[in-house]
Amino acid sequence: MHQDHHSHQETSIKTTWARLVFVGILVIFSYGISREAAYQWLSVQHHTEVQNKLLDYIGEVRRALRRFYHLPYLLTNHPDTLAIVKGEQHDPAAFQAKLTQLDKAANTEGWTLLSTSGDVLASSLIDERFSRPDRLAIVEQVLHQGEGVSLVNKTKGYGPLYYLSAPVFEGLNIAAIVVVQIDLSFLTEQPITSQDIILLQNRQQRFFLSSSSEYNADWLNAAQLNAAQLNAAQLNAAQLNAAQLNAARLNATQTPEHDKTQTVNRETRYLYDSTAISQWRLNATSFLGHTVKLDDLKWSVSYLTPYKPIKGAASLFAWGVAAALLVVILLLIIGQQRRQKHRHQQRIQSLLQESQRRLKQMIDKTQVGLLLIDQQGALFDLNPMAKRLFGLPENNHHRIFAWELFDTGNPHSTTLTLLKNLDKHNELAELNAVETMARRSDGSVFPALFSLTRFPWHDEQYYLATLIDISKRKKAEQSLQQMNQALTERVEERTQALQQAQAQLIETSKMAALGRMSSAITHELNQPLTGLRTLLTTNTLLAERGETEKVKANNQLVQKLIDRMTNMTSQLKTFAYSKPQHLHPVSLADALNETLRVYQAQLADIDVRVRMPHDTPLIEGEGQRLLQILGNLVSNACDAMANTAAPTLVFVVTPAERTVELTVSDNGCGASKDVLETMFEPFVTSKKIGDGLGLGLAITANNVRDINGQISVAPNAQNGLTFTLTFKSVIPGH
C-alpha cells in the first residue's frame, strides 16, 4: 500500500514538472508569436504612415519647385538674349546687370546663357560651381529633347544646386540655352518629425540632400563609396598574394576611424500580408524607409523613420500577452484540478447511457428509412421513418419478408431478386443507391433509392438496408425537363426574331447611308448642273447675236464647272480605294517636307513649326497614301485658320519603342463636341454647299487604317484642333 502511494506520488511530481515545462514553453512561444505579430502589425501601420508622409512631402516639394519652372523662359525671347545669339551689338554690362537683377528678384543662385557647345555667353554667377561637365550635360539633354530640362548637382562640402534650362530658338533651330541655378537647401525646411529623415538622390543614385545633420548627403555618399570599395576588395581578395594581402591589411589599419563607421545598408523584408518594406541601417541605427522615384525629375525621394519605437512597443505588447496567458493558464490548472475528481466518476457512468441515447435518437430522427434484415430475408427491426414510408403499423412488422415491401410487378428487378435469395448470396449481398419501386401497405408504389450492406450484430449476420423516397426528385426532374423543352422553344423563337430584326436593321442602315450619300451628291451636283444649263442657254442666244467673245468666256465657266464635278467624282473614287496589298518602310520626314513644299503657297501667311528628332525611324506605310494623309490635314488646317489673326500650324513627331506619333495642331476655329464625334464619317461636313462632299477627313481616316495606323482628334488650348496620328515604326533587322 505504501509502495503504491509512493509510486503515485512520483507520477504526480513528474506530471507537475511536465506541466510546468509545458507552461514555460507555451509562455515563451506566446511571447515570440505576439511580439512578431505586434511587430508585423506596427510595421504595416508605420509603413502606411511613412507612405502618406512621403506623398505629402513630395507634394510640398513639387509645389515649392513649381514656382521656379517658368524662370528660364523669361530670357528665351528677350531682345538682348536674341541679340547675343545672333551676334548683334549689345551692351554686356547692361545684360549682366539684367541677370543680377533677375537673380535677386527670383531668389536664385545665378543665371547663365550658354551656347550650343557649352560655352558661357553671359552669366551672373559669382563662383565657378557650374562646371563644364554639368554645362555639357544640360546642352546634350536640351538638344536631344528639344525643350527645357533640369539637372541637380552636389559638390562635397556645399549645398545642392538645381539647374533649370530652356532653349532659345533661332527659327526652328536651338541657338542657345538659358540656365537658372537654384539652391535646393530650402527643401529640407519642410515640416517633418524630428526623428525622421528625408533623403533625395539624383538619377545617378547619388545623395544630394538630407534633412539630417548627422547623416548628411556627403556622409551618405562617402558611406556608399566605402561599401563599393569593400565589395570590390572582397571580390579581388582571392587574387591577392601574401604580400599584397598584408599591404591591404596595413592600409585598412591606417584608414581613419570615422570612415570605418560610415556604413549604409538597405534590405527588403516581407510582412505577413506580403507587404514589402525597406529597412535602412545607418551605422548601427535601423530605420523603416519608403522610396518613390519621381519620373519627371528622375529623383529618388526616401522617407526614413526609426525602428526603435516599433520594436519597443512590440516587446511591451508581447510581455503583456505572455503575462496574461500565464495568469489564464494558472487559473485553468487550478479550476481543472478542482473539477477533475468530481467529473471523473460521473463521466464513466454517463458515457454508455449517452451513447445509447444518441444512437437511438439518431436512428429515430433520421429522414432515411432503416431496415434490419436477418439472413432469411425477414424484417428484424425498422426505424420510425421506414414505418411511415411503407405505412406499417407500430407492432405489425415481425415475420414480414423484406421483398414484400417492393413492387412485385417487375420480377426482373435486381432488388427484388436479391432480397428473395439472401440466404444463397449472403456473401455478395451489397447494393449502393439503386433506384427501385417500393410498395406501401395500401398497395400504392413510390420511387425510392435503395442500398444494402452486411451488418454483423451480436455474433450473428444481419443486413442493413437504407431507403430514401425520391418522389419529389422525380417530379422535379420531370418539371425540369418540361421547362427545358419550353425554354428551348422560346430561345429558338427569340433567335428567329433577332435574326429578322438584325436583317431589318442592316437594311435600314444601308438605306440611311445611301440616303446621306445621295443627298450629299445631289446638293453638290445640282449647283454646277444648274450653272451649266444657264450658261448653255446663254451661249445659244449669244451665238445668234454673234457675240463670240462672251461665248468663249461662258465656255471657260462651263469648263470650271465640269472640272468641279470631276473633282467630286475623283473624291468618290478615292474613298472607294481598297487596302494596299503590301506595306513598305516610308520616311515620315521626307513625306512631311514634300507636303510642305506642295502647299507652300497656302502656307505663306501661316507660322509653320516642325519638331522632329533627327533619328526618327522609318514607318510602315505606302508613300502616296501618306502624302494624301498629310495633304488633307494641311488643307483642312488652312481652311480652319482662314479667319485667324495669327495662324500657327505645329507638327510634333515623337518616336516610341514600336510606334511613331505625329501631332498636327492649329489655332483655327475649332469644332463643337457633336462635330468631333462624326468628323471622320463620310459625307459629313460643316462647310457650305459647293465647298466639298465631306470626304477629306473620311479618306484620311481610311488611309491611316489601311497602313495599320490610328488617328484621333481633340480640341487644344489654342481653341483649335489637334490631330494625333500613330504609325508603326520599322525595326531594323526585322
Order of alpha helices (4+ residues) and beta strands (2+ residues): alpha-alpha-alpha-alpha-beta-beta-alpha-beta-beta-beta-beta-beta-alpha-alpha-alpha-beta-beta-beta-beta-alpha-beta-beta-alpha-alpha-beta-beta-beta-alpha-alpha-beta-alpha-beta-beta-alpha-beta-beta-alpha-alpha-beta-beta
